[in-house]
Amino acid sequence: MKLTEGVKCKACRTGKLFKNEVSQKFEREGLEIEIDGIPAFVCDDCGQAYFLPGVGDKISVAANDLFKLAEVKHAGKFKAAV
Ligand SMILES: [Zn+2]
């Protein structure tokens, strides 16, 4: 599926996709982190987010770095943007 604006959503088959930024939360061993500003195409009907190729890898790298930081600092919540 080609990701462009106006493409029909695969999940609900009624909504259309538009470019947006989303945030994702991750939890690991009681630590919670959040990554903001992830570029994605989001359905205007059901809210399903579709990530561009390669973005998933960036998110997991950023999440791993944040978890490492969170472990060192022993604090509750960390945020980052990609
Ligand atoms: Zn949808």
PDB file of the backbone (N, CA, C, O) and the ligand in Angstrom, with CONECT records:
HET     ZN  A 101       1
ATOM      1  N   MET A   1       0.833  -1.198   0.000  1.00  0.00           N
ATOM      2  CA  MET A   1       0.000   0.000   0.000  1.00  0.00           C
ATOM      3  C   MET A   1       0.871   1.251   0.000  1.00  0.00           C
ATOM      4  O   MET A   1       1.793   1.374   0.806  1.00  0.00           O
ATOM      5  N   LYS A   2       0.577   2.164  -0.894  1.00  0.00           N
ATOM      6  CA  LYS A   2       1.337   3.400  -0.965  1.00  0.00           C
ATOM      7  C   LYS A   2       0.761   4.406   0.014  1.00  0.00           C
ATOM      8  O   LYS A   2      -0.447   4.639   0.051  1.00  0.00           O
ATOM      9  N   LEU A   3       1.640   4.994   0.802  1.00  0.00           N
ATOM     10  CA  LEU A   3       1.179   5.946   1.805  1.00  0.00           C
ATOM     11  C   LEU A   3       1.203   7.360   1.245  1.00  0.00           C
ATOM     12  O   LEU A   3       2.262   7.968   1.083  1.00  0.00           O
ATOM     13  N   THR A   4       0.017   7.864   0.957  1.00  0.00           N
ATOM     14  CA  THR A   4      -0.112   9.271   0.593  1.00  0.00           C
ATOM     15  C   THR A   4      -1.415   9.780   1.184  1.00  0.00           C
ATOM     16  O   THR A   4      -2.261   8.996   1.616  1.00  0.00           O
ATOM     17  N   GLU A   5      -1.567  11.069   1.201  1.00  0.00           N
ATOM     18  CA  GLU A   5      -2.787  11.626   1.747  1.00  0.00           C
ATOM     19  C   GLU A   5      -3.973  11.261   0.866  1.00  0.00           C
ATOM     20  O   GLU A   5      -3.875  11.250  -0.361  1.00  0.00           O
ATOM     21  N   GLY A   6      -5.096  10.963   1.514  1.00  0.00           N
ATOM     22  CA  GLY A   6      -6.320  10.685   0.778  1.00  0.00           C
ATOM     23  C   GLY A   6      -6.520   9.213   0.457  1.00  0.00           C
ATOM     24  O   GLY A   6      -7.570   8.828  -0.057  1.00  0.00           O
ATOM     25  N   VAL A   7      -5.508   8.373   0.757  1.00  0.00           N
ATOM     26  CA  VAL A   7      -5.630   6.934   0.522  1.00  0.00           C
ATOM     27  C   VAL A   7      -6.621   6.353   1.518  1.00  0.00           C
ATOM     28  O   VAL A   7      -6.685   6.786   2.668  1.00  0.00           O
ATOM     29  N   LYS A   8      -7.388   5.377   1.071  1.00  0.00           N
ATOM     30  CA  LYS A   8      -8.384   4.766   1.946  1.00  0.00           C
ATOM     31  C   LYS A   8      -7.729   3.922   3.032  1.00  0.00           C
ATOM     32  O   LYS A   8      -6.744   3.223   2.793  1.00  0.00           O
ATOM     33  N   CYS A   9      -8.296   4.003   4.220  1.00  0.00           N
ATOM     34  CA  CYS A   9      -7.776   3.257   5.356  1.00  0.00           C
ATOM     35  C   CYS A   9      -8.037   1.769   5.185  1.00  0.00           C
ATOM     36  O   CYS A   9      -9.132   1.357   4.804  1.00  0.00           O
ATOM     37  N   LYS A  10      -6.997   0.955   5.476  1.00  0.00           N
ATOM     38  CA  LYS A  10      -7.141  -0.492   5.328  1.00  0.00           C
ATOM     39  C   LYS A  10      -7.930  -1.102   6.481  1.00  0.00           C
ATOM     40  O   LYS A  10      -8.563  -2.147   6.335  1.00  0.00           O
ATOM     41  N   ALA A  11      -7.882  -0.432   7.626  1.00  0.00           N
ATOM     42  CA  ALA A  11      -8.507  -0.983   8.827  1.00  0.00           C
ATOM     43  C   ALA A  11     -10.024  -0.854   8.792  1.00  0.00           C
ATOM     44  O   ALA A  11     -10.731  -1.824   9.066  1.00  0.00           O
ATOM     45  N   CYS A  12     -10.530   0.324   8.460  1.00  0.00           N
ATOM     46  CA  CYS A  12     -11.988   0.530   8.506  1.00  0.00           C
ATOM     47  C   CYS A  12     -12.599   0.626   7.111  1.00  0.00           C
ATOM     48  O   CYS A  12     -13.816   0.504   6.969  1.00  0.00           O
ATOM     49  N   ARG A  13     -11.802   0.835   6.105  1.00  0.00           N
ATOM     50  CA  ARG A  13     -12.247   0.914   4.715  1.00  0.00           C
ATOM     51  C   ARG A  13     -13.204   2.060   4.406  1.00  0.00           C
ATOM     52  O   ARG A  13     -13.804   2.095   3.332  1.00  0.00           O
ATOM     53  N   THR A  14     -13.350   2.989   5.332  1.00  0.00           N
ATOM     54  CA  THR A  14     -14.196   4.148   5.048  1.00  0.00           C
ATOM     55  C   THR A  14     -13.421   5.460   5.193  1.00  0.00           C
ATOM     56  O   THR A  14     -13.634   6.407   4.435  1.00  0.00           O
ATOM     57  N   GLY A  15     -12.518   5.498   6.178  1.00  0.00           N
ATOM     58  CA  GLY A  15     -11.763   6.718   6.428  1.00  0.00           C
ATOM     59  C   GLY A  15     -10.664   6.935   5.413  1.00  0.00           C
ATOM     60  O   GLY A  15     -10.299   6.028   4.665  1.00  0.00           O
ATOM     61  N   LYS A  16     -10.141   8.150   5.395  1.00  0.00           N
ATOM     62  CA  LYS A  16      -9.011   8.462   4.534  1.00  0.00           C
ATOM     63  C   LYS A  16      -7.826   8.883   5.385  1.00  0.00           C
ATOM     64  O   LYS A  16      -7.976   9.379   6.502  1.00  0.00           O
ATOM     65  N   LEU A  17      -6.629   8.665   4.815  1.00  0.00           N
ATOM     66  CA  LEU A  17      -5.419   8.967   5.577  1.00  0.00           C
ATOM     67  C   LEU A  17      -4.972  10.403   5.349  1.00  0.00           C
ATOM     68  O   LEU A  17      -5.066  10.942   4.246  1.00  0.00           O
ATOM     69  N   PHE A  18      -4.484  11.005   6.427  1.00  0.00           N
ATOM     70  CA  PHE A  18      -3.868  12.314   6.301  1.00  0.00           C
ATOM     71  C   PHE A  18      -2.588  12.326   7.113  1.00  0.00           C
ATOM     72  O   PHE A  18      -2.438  11.571   8.074  1.00  0.00           O
ATOM     73  N   LYS A  19      -1.658  13.202   6.710  1.00  0.00           N
ATOM     74  CA  LYS A  19      -0.354  13.253   7.358  1.00  0.00           C
ATOM     75  C   LYS A  19      -0.479  13.900   8.731  1.00  0.00           C
ATOM     76  O   LYS A  19      -1.142  14.923   8.897  1.00  0.00           O
ATOM     77  N   ASN A  20       0.165  13.290   9.697  1.00  0.00           N
ATOM     78  CA  ASN A  20       0.062  13.806  11.052  1.00  0.00           C
ATOM     79  C   ASN A  20       1.283  13.381  11.853  1.00  0.00           C
ATOM     80  O   ASN A  20       2.149  12.661  11.355  1.00  0.00           O
ATOM     81  N   GLU A  21       1.340  13.829  13.083  1.00  0.00           N
ATOM     82  CA  GLU A  21       2.380  13.354  13.995  1.00  0.00           C
ATOM     83  C   GLU A  21       1.699  12.675  15.163  1.00  0.00           C
ATOM     84  O   GLU A  21       0.696  13.163  15.684  1.00  0.00           O
ATOM     85  N   VAL A  22       2.249  11.553  15.565  1.00  0.00           N
ATOM     86  CA  VAL A  22       1.653  10.813  16.671  1.00  0.00           C
ATOM     87  C   VAL A  22       2.682  10.611  17.776  1.00  0.00           C
ATOM     88  O   VAL A  22       3.880  10.808  17.574  1.00  0.00           O
ATOM     89  N   SER A  23       2.196  10.218  18.940  1.00  0.00           N
ATOM     90  CA  SER A  23       3.103   9.866  20.029  1.00  0.00           C
ATOM     91  C   SER A  23       2.805   8.435  20.453  1.00  0.00           C
ATOM     92  O   SER A  23       1.676   7.955  20.361  1.00  0.00           O
ATOM     93  N   GLN A  24       3.852   7.775  20.920  1.00  0.00           N
ATOM     94  CA  GLN A  24       3.690   6.400  21.374  1.00  0.00           C
ATOM     95  C   GLN A  24       4.289   6.232  22.748  1.00  0.00           C
ATOM     96  O   GLN A  24       5.352   6.776  23.048  1.00  0.00           O
ATOM     97  N   LYS A  25       3.598   5.472  23.583  1.00  0.00           N
ATOM     98  CA  LYS A  25       4.093   5.196  24.924  1.00  0.00           C
ATOM     99  C   LYS A  25       4.610   3.769  24.997  1.00  0.00           C
ATOM    100  O   LYS A  25       4.055   2.843  24.406  1.00  0.00           O
ATOM    101  N   PHE A  26       5.699   3.629  25.748  1.00  0.00           N
ATOM    102  CA  PHE A  26       6.265   2.302  25.969  1.00  0.00           C
ATOM    103  C   PHE A  26       6.464   2.102  27.458  1.00  0.00           C
ATOM    104  O   PHE A  26       6.756   3.048  28.190  1.00  0.00           O
ATOM    105  N   GLU A  27       6.303   0.867  27.901  1.00  0.00           N
ATOM    106  CA  GLU A  27       6.548   0.569  29.299  1.00  0.00           C
ATOM    107  C   GLU A  27       7.427  -0.661  29.396  1.00  0.00           C
ATOM    108  O   GLU A  27       7.216  -1.660  28.709  1.00  0.00           O
ATOM    109  N   ARG A  28       8.427  -0.561  30.277  1.00  0.00           N
ATOM    110  CA  ARG A  28       9.323  -1.693  30.475  1.00  0.00           C
ATOM    111  C   ARG A  28       9.795  -1.699  31.923  1.00  0.00           C
ATOM    112  O   ARG A  28      10.370  -0.718  32.395  1.00  0.00           O
ATOM    113  N   GLU A  29       9.560  -2.773  32.612  1.00  0.00           N
ATOM    114  CA  GLU A  29       9.979  -2.924  34.010  1.00  0.00           C
ATOM    115  C   GLU A  29       9.617  -1.715  34.856  1.00  0.00           C
ATOM    116  O   GLU A  29      10.429  -1.221  35.638  1.00  0.00           O
ATOM    117  N   GLY A  30       8.389  -1.249  34.689  1.00  0.00           N
ATOM    118  CA  GLY A  30       7.890  -0.154  35.517  1.00  0.00           C
ATOM    119  C   GLY A  30       8.287   1.235  35.044  1.00  0.00           C
ATOM    120  O   GLY A  30       7.830   2.238  35.592  1.00  0.00           O
ATOM    121  N   LEU A  31       9.145   1.294  34.017  1.00  0.00           N
ATOM    122  CA  LEU A  31       9.536   2.586  33.471  1.00  0.00           C
ATOM    123  C   LEU A  31       8.641   2.923  32.289  1.00  0.00           C
ATOM    124  O   LEU A  31       8.347   2.085  31.436  1.00  0.00           O
ATOM    125  N   GLU A  32       8.222   4.175  32.273  1.00  0.00           N
ATOM    126  CA  GLU A  32       7.362   4.586  31.173  1.00  0.00           C
ATOM    127  C   GLU A  32       8.028   5.689  30.378  1.00  0.00           C
ATOM    128  O   GLU A  32       8.534   6.659  30.942  1.00  0.00           O
ATOM    129  N   ILE A  33       8.024   5.535  29.070  1.00  0.00           N
ATOM    130  CA  ILE A  33       8.575   6.583  28.212  1.00  0.00           C
ATOM    131  C   ILE A  33       7.569   6.920  27.119  1.00  0.00           C
ATOM    132  O   ILE A  33       6.663   6.147  26.809  1.00  0.00           O
ATOM    133  N   GLU A  34       7.765   8.094  26.556  1.00  0.00           N
ATOM    134  CA  GLU A  34       6.868   8.507  25.486  1.00  0.00           C
ATOM    135  C   GLU A  34       7.686   9.156  24.389  1.00  0.00           C
ATOM    136  O   GLU A  34       8.576   9.962  24.657  1.00  0.00           O
ATOM    137  N   ILE A  35       7.384   8.805  23.166  1.00  0.00           N
ATOM    138  CA  ILE A  35       8.063   9.407  22.026  1.00  0.00           C
ATOM    139  C   ILE A  35       7.051  10.219  21.231  1.00  0.00           C
ATOM    140  O   ILE A  35       6.003   9.728  20.812  1.00  0.00           O
ATOM    141  N   ASP A  36       7.412  11.485  21.042  1.00  0.00           N
ATOM    142  CA  ASP A  36       6.524  12.420  20.351  1.00  0.00           C
ATOM    143  C   ASP A  36       7.009  12.703  18.941  1.00  0.00           C
ATOM    144  O   ASP A  36       8.144  12.394  18.581  1.00  0.00           O
ATOM    145  N   GLY A  37       6.142  13.284  18.166  1.00  0.00           N
ATOM    146  CA  GLY A  37       6.530  13.797  16.860  1.00  0.00           C
ATOM    147  C   GLY A  37       6.883  12.729  15.849  1.00  0.00           C
ATOM    148  O   GLY A  37       7.716  12.952  14.970  1.00  0.00           O
ATOM    149  N   ILE A  38       6.254  11.565  15.968  1.00  0.00           N
ATOM    150  CA  ILE A  38       6.507  10.500  15.007  1.00  0.00           C
ATOM    151  C   ILE A  38       5.657  10.775  13.759  1.00  0.00           C
ATOM    152  O   ILE A  38       4.430  10.831  13.837  1.00  0.00           O
ATOM    153  N   PRO A  39       6.319  10.945  12.612  1.00  0.00           N
ATOM    154  CA  PRO A  39       5.544  11.195  11.405  1.00  0.00           C
ATOM    155  C   PRO A  39       4.773   9.947  10.977  1.00  0.00           C
ATOM    156  O   PRO A  39       5.334   8.853  10.906  1.00  0.00           O
ATOM    157  N   ALA A  40       3.497  10.123  10.697  1.00  0.00           N
ATOM    158  CA  ALA A  40       2.672   8.978  10.312  1.00  0.00           C
ATOM    159  C   ALA A  40       1.480   9.458   9.497  1.00  0.00           C
ATOM    160  O   ALA A  40       1.160  10.646   9.468  1.00  0.00           O
ATOM    161  N   PHE A  41       0.838   8.515   8.844  1.00  0.00           N
ATOM    162  CA  PHE A  41      -0.439   8.808   8.198  1.00  0.00           C
ATOM    163  C   PHE A  41      -1.533   8.234   9.086  1.00  0.00           C
ATOM    164  O   PHE A  41      -1.501   7.062   9.462  1.00  0.00           O
ATOM    165  N   VAL A  42      -2.495   9.079   9.411  1.00  0.00           N
ATOM    166  CA  VAL A  42      -3.521   8.683  10.364  1.00  0.00           C
ATOM    167  C   VAL A  42      -4.888   8.726   9.692  1.00  0.00           C
ATOM    168  O   VAL A  42      -5.194   9.649   8.937  1.00  0.00           O
ATOM    169  N   CYS A  43      -5.706   7.714   9.977  1.00  0.00           N
ATOM    170  CA  CYS A  43      -7.057   7.642   9.427  1.00  0.00           C
ATOM    171  C   CYS A  43      -7.939   8.688  10.100  1.00  0.00           C
ATOM    172  O   CYS A  43      -7.933   8.821  11.324  1.00  0.00           O
ATOM    173  N   ASP A  44      -8.696   9.428   9.292  1.00  0.00           N
ATOM    174  CA  ASP A  44      -9.547  10.470   9.868  1.00  0.00           C
ATOM    175  C   ASP A  44     -10.835   9.887  10.443  1.00  0.00           C
ATOM    176  O   ASP A  44     -11.642  10.611  11.028  1.00  0.00           O
ATOM    177  N   ASP A  45     -11.025   8.596  10.278  1.00  0.00           N
ATOM    178  CA  ASP A  45     -12.239   7.973  10.796  1.00  0.00           C
ATOM    179  C   ASP A  45     -11.951   7.136  12.043  1.00  0.00           C
ATOM    180  O   ASP A  45     -12.494   7.410  13.113  1.00  0.00           O
ATOM    181  N   CYS A  46     -11.091   6.107  11.908  1.00  0.00           N
ATOM    182  CA  CYS A  46     -10.862   5.197  13.041  1.00  0.00           C
ATOM    183  C   CYS A  46      -9.589   5.527  13.820  1.00  0.00           C
ATOM    184  O   CYS A  46      -9.378   4.999  14.912  1.00  0.00           O
ATOM    185  N   GLY A  47      -8.742   6.394  13.269  1.00  0.00           N
ATOM    186  CA  GLY A  47      -7.550   6.804  14.016  1.00  0.00           C
ATOM    187  C   GLY A  47      -6.367   5.865  13.877  1.00  0.00           C
ATOM    188  O   GLY A  47      -5.346   6.059  14.538  1.00  0.00           O
ATOM    189  N   GLN A  48      -6.483   4.859  13.038  1.00  0.00           N
ATOM    190  CA  GLN A  48      -5.369   3.934  12.791  1.00  0.00           C
ATOM    191  C   GLN A  48      -4.177   4.697  12.222  1.00  0.00           C
ATOM    192  O   GLN A  48      -4.322   5.486  11.288  1.00  0.00           O
ATOM    193  N   ALA A  49      -2.993   4.451  12.795  1.00  0.00           N
ATOM    194  CA  ALA A  49      -1.786   5.138  12.325  1.00  0.00           C
ATOM    195  C   ALA A  49      -0.952   4.195  11.471  1.00  0.00           C
ATOM    196  O   ALA A  49      -0.746   3.034  11.823  1.00  0.00           O
ATOM    197  N   TYR A  50      -0.474   4.710  10.344  1.00  0.00           N
ATOM    198  CA  TYR A  50       0.411   3.947   9.460  1.00  0.00           C
ATOM    199  C   TYR A  50       1.754   4.638   9.432  1.00  0.00           C
ATOM    200  O   TYR A  50       1.850   5.817   9.090  1.00  0.00           O
ATOM    201  N   PHE A  51       2.803   3.894   9.798  1.00  0.00           N
ATOM    202  CA  PHE A  51       4.131   4.497   9.825  1.00  0.00           C
ATOM    203  C   PHE A  51       4.830   4.312   8.492  1.00  0.00           C
ATOM    204  O   PHE A  51       4.643   3.314   7.795  1.00  0.00           O
ATOM    205  N   LEU A  52       5.645   5.309   8.159  1.00  0.00           N
ATOM    206  CA  LEU A  52       6.412   5.238   6.924  1.00  0.00           C
ATOM    207  C   LEU A  52       7.529   4.218   7.084  1.00  0.00           C
ATOM    208  O   LEU A  52       7.964   3.942   8.202  1.00  0.00           O
ATOM    209  N   PRO A  53       8.002   3.651   5.958  1.00  0.00           N
ATOM    210  CA  PRO A  53       9.086   2.669   6.029  1.00  0.00           C
ATOM    211  C   PRO A  53      10.310   3.252   6.743  1.00  0.00           C
ATOM    212  O   PRO A  53      10.737   4.369   6.451  1.00  0.00           O
ATOM    213  N   GLY A  54      10.861   2.487   7.676  1.00  0.00           N
ATOM    214  CA  GLY A  54      12.059   2.929   8.376  1.00  0.00           C
ATOM    215  C   GLY A  54      11.767   3.651   9.679  1.00  0.00           C
ATOM    216  O   GLY A  54      12.622   3.735  10.561  1.00  0.00           O
ATOM    217  N   VAL A  55      10.549   4.173   9.791  1.00  0.00           N
ATOM    218  CA  VAL A  55      10.204   4.921  11.001  1.00  0.00           C
ATOM    219  C   VAL A  55      10.110   3.990  12.211  1.00  0.00           C
ATOM    220  O   VAL A  55      10.501   4.357  13.320  1.00  0.00           O
ATOM    221  N   GLY A  56       9.593   2.793  11.987  1.00  0.00           N
ATOM    222  CA  GLY A  56       9.498   1.819  13.072  1.00  0.00           C
ATOM    223  C   GLY A  56      10.850   1.530  13.710  1.00  0.00           C
ATOM    224  O   GLY A  56      10.957   1.406  14.930  1.00  0.00           O
ATOM    225  N   ASP A  57      11.903   1.423  12.858  1.00  0.00           N
ATOM    226  CA  ASP A  57      13.257   1.175  13.362  1.00  0.00           C
ATOM    227  C   ASP A  57      13.740   2.337  14.221  1.00  0.00           C
ATOM    228  O   ASP A  57      14.328   2.146  15.285  1.00  0.00           O
ATOM    229  N   LYS A  58      13.475   3.563  13.723  1.00  0.00           N
ATOM    230  CA  LYS A  58      13.898   4.757  14.458  1.00  0.00           C
ATOM    231  C   LYS A  58      13.227   4.803  15.817  1.00  0.00           C
ATOM    232  O   LYS A  58      13.850   5.150  16.820  1.00  0.00           O
ATOM    233  N   ILE A  59      11.954   4.450  15.839  1.00  0.00           N
ATOM    234  CA  ILE A  59      11.205   4.487  17.098  1.00  0.00           C
ATOM    235  C   ILE A  59      11.790   3.501  18.094  1.00  0.00           C
ATOM    236  O   ILE A  59      11.956   3.833  19.268  1.00  0.00           O
ATOM    237  N   SER A  60      12.105   2.291  17.641  1.00  0.00           N
ATOM    238  CA  SER A  60      12.616   1.298  18.596  1.00  0.00           C
ATOM    239  C   SER A  60      14.010   1.674  19.090  1.00  0.00           C
ATOM    240  O   SER A  60      14.346   1.412  20.245  1.00  0.00           O
ATOM    241  N   VAL A  61      14.829   2.287  18.226  1.00  0.00           N
ATOM    242  CA  VAL A  61      16.149   2.762  18.659  1.00  0.00           C
ATOM    243  C   VAL A  61      15.987   3.861  19.708  1.00  0.00           C
ATOM    244  O   VAL A  61      16.649   3.842  20.745  1.00  0.00           O
ATOM    245  N   ALA A  62      15.095   4.825  19.427  1.00  0.00           N
ATOM    246  CA  ALA A  62      14.853   5.928  20.364  1.00  0.00           C
ATOM    247  C   ALA A  62      14.304   5.395  21.682  1.00  0.00           C
ATOM    248  O   ALA A  62      14.683   5.868  22.753  1.00  0.00           O
ATOM    249  N   ALA A  63      13.413   4.412  21.604  1.00  0.00           N
ATOM    250  CA  ALA A  63      12.822   3.837  22.812  1.00  0.00           C
ATOM    251  C   ALA A  63      13.894   3.152  23.648  1.00  0.00           C
ATOM    252  O   ALA A  63      13.915   3.300  24.870  1.00  0.00           O
ATOM    253  N   ASN A  64      14.786   2.405  23.002  1.00  0.00           N
ATOM    254  CA  ASN A  64      15.865   1.732  23.718  1.00  0.00           C
ATOM    255  C   ASN A  64      16.781   2.717  24.424  1.00  0.00           C
ATOM    256  O   ASN A  64      17.170   2.505  25.573  1.00  0.00           O
ATOM    257  N   ASP A  65      17.128   3.816  23.716  1.00  0.00           N
ATOM    258  CA  ASP A  65      17.984   4.846  24.305  1.00  0.00           C
ATOM    259  C   ASP A  65      17.311   5.463  25.521  1.00  0.00           C
ATOM    260  O   ASP A  65      17.947   5.695  26.549  1.00  0.00           O
ATOM    261  N   LEU A  66      16.023   5.723  25.390  1.00  0.00           N
ATOM    262  CA  LEU A  66      15.290   6.340  26.503  1.00  0.00           C
ATOM    263  C   LEU A  66      15.217   5.412  27.702  1.00  0.00           C
ATOM    264  O   LEU A  66      15.338   5.853  28.844  1.00  0.00           O
ATOM    265  N   PHE A  67      15.022   4.135  27.444  1.00  0.00           N
ATOM    266  CA  PHE A  67      14.959   3.180  28.559  1.00  0.00           C
ATOM    267  C   PHE A  67      16.301   3.113  29.274  1.00  0.00           C
ATOM    268  O   PHE A  67      16.349   3.021  30.500  1.00  0.00           O
ATOM    269  N   LYS A  68      17.384   3.158  28.517  1.00  0.00           N
ATOM    270  CA  LYS A  68      18.715   3.157  29.116  1.00  0.00           C
ATOM    271  C   LYS A  68      18.891   4.380  30.007  1.00  0.00           C
ATOM    272  O   LYS A  68      19.377   4.280  31.133  1.00  0.00           O
ATOM    273  N   LEU A  69      18.491   5.525  29.487  1.00  0.00           N
ATOM    274  CA  LEU A  69      18.563   6.781  30.230  1.00  0.00           C
ATOM    275  C   LEU A  69      17.695   6.703  31.486  1.00  0.00           C
ATOM    276  O   LEU A  69      18.111   7.121  32.567  1.00  0.00           O
ATOM    277  N   ALA A  70      16.516   6.179  31.333  1.00  0.00           N
ATOM    278  CA  ALA A  70      15.583   6.086  32.458  1.00  0.00           C
ATOM    279  C   ALA A  70      16.149   5.177  33.544  1.00  0.00           C
ATOM    280  O   ALA A  70      15.962   5.445  34.731  1.00  0.00           O
ATOM    281  N   GLU A  71      16.841   4.103  33.151  1.00  0.00           N
ATOM    282  CA  GLU A  71      17.435   3.185  34.122  1.00  0.00           C
ATOM    283  C   GLU A  71      18.521   3.877  34.929  1.00  0.00           C
ATOM    284  O   GLU A  71      18.619   3.697  36.142  1.00  0.00           O
ATOM    285  N   VAL A  72      19.348   4.683  34.232  1.00  0.00           N
ATOM    286  CA  VAL A  72      20.444   5.383  34.903  1.00  0.00           C
ATOM    287  C   VAL A  72      19.911   6.427  35.878  1.00  0.00           C
ATOM    288  O   VAL A  72      20.405   6.570  36.996  1.00  0.00           O
ATOM    289  N   LYS A  73      18.898   7.146  35.428  1.00  0.00           N
ATOM    290  CA  LYS A  73      18.373   8.251  36.238  1.00  0.00           C
ATOM    291  C   LYS A  73      17.387   7.785  37.302  1.00  0.00           C
ATOM    292  O   LYS A  73      17.104   8.518  38.250  1.00  0.00           O
ATOM    293  N   HIS A  74      16.877   6.605  37.157  1.00  0.00           N
ATOM    294  CA  HIS A  74      15.892   6.070  38.098  1.00  0.00           C
ATOM    295  C   HIS A  74      14.692   6.984  38.286  1.00  0.00           C
ATOM    296  O   HIS A  74      14.143   7.074  39.384  1.00  0.00           O
ATOM    297  N   ALA A  75      14.302   7.633  37.269  1.00  0.00           N
ATOM    298  CA  ALA A  75      13.142   8.513  37.379  1.00  0.00           C
ATOM    299  C   ALA A  75      11.990   7.937  36.581  1.00  0.00           C
ATOM    300  O   ALA A  75      12.144   6.957  35.853  1.00  0.00           O
ATOM    301  N   GLY A  76      10.854   8.552  36.728  1.00  0.00           N
ATOM    302  CA  GLY A  76       9.626   7.952  36.213  1.00  0.00           C
ATOM    303  C   GLY A  76       9.391   8.068  34.732  1.00  0.00           C
ATOM    304  O   GLY A  76       9.098   7.069  34.075  1.00  0.00           O
ATOM    305  N   LYS A  77       9.512   9.259  34.189  1.00  0.00           N
ATOM    306  CA  LYS A  77       8.993   9.445  32.856  1.00  0.00           C
ATOM    307  C   LYS A  77       9.950  10.211  31.955  1.00  0.00           C
ATOM    308  O   LYS A  77      10.511  11.231  32.354  1.00  0.00           O
ATOM    309  N   PHE A  78      10.127   9.721  30.761  1.00  0.00           N
ATOM    310  CA  PHE A  78      11.015  10.382  29.813  1.00  0.00           C
ATOM    311  C   PHE A  78      10.304  10.564  28.488  1.00  0.00           C
ATOM    312  O   PHE A  78       9.473   9.755  28.075  1.00  0.00           O
ATOM    313  N   LYS A  79      10.662  11.658  27.841  1.00  0.00           N
ATOM    314  CA  LYS A  79      10.048  11.939  26.555  1.00  0.00           C
ATOM    315  C   LYS A  79      11.123  12.240  25.533  1.00  0.00           C
ATOM    316  O   LYS A  79      12.176  12.786  25.865  1.00  0.00           O
ATOM    317  N   ALA A  80      10.858  11.888  24.307  1.00  0.00           N
ATOM    318  CA  ALA A  80      11.771  12.248  23.235  1.00  0.00           C
ATOM    319  C   ALA A  80      10.977  12.450  21.965  1.00  0.00           C
ATOM    320  O   ALA A  80       9.832  12.012  21.848  1.00  0.00           O
ATOM    321  N   ALA A  81      11.593  13.109  21.032  1.00  0.00           N
ATOM    322  CA  ALA A  81      10.966  13.283  19.728  1.00  0.00           C
ATOM    323  C   ALA A  81      11.871  12.675  18.669  1.00  0.00           C
ATOM    324  O   ALA A  81      13.094  12.692  18.809  1.00  0.00           O
ATOM    325  N   VAL A  82      11.281  12.143  17.618  1.00  0.00           N
ATOM    326  CA  VAL A  82      12.082  11.580  16.535  1.00  0.00           C
ATOM    327  C   VAL A  82      12.059  12.520  15.336  1.00  0.00           C
ATOM    328  O   VAL A  82      12.676  12.228  14.311  1.00  0.00           O
TER     329      VAL A  82
HETATM  330 ZN    ZN A 101      -9.752   3.872   9.379  1.00  0.00          ZN2+
END
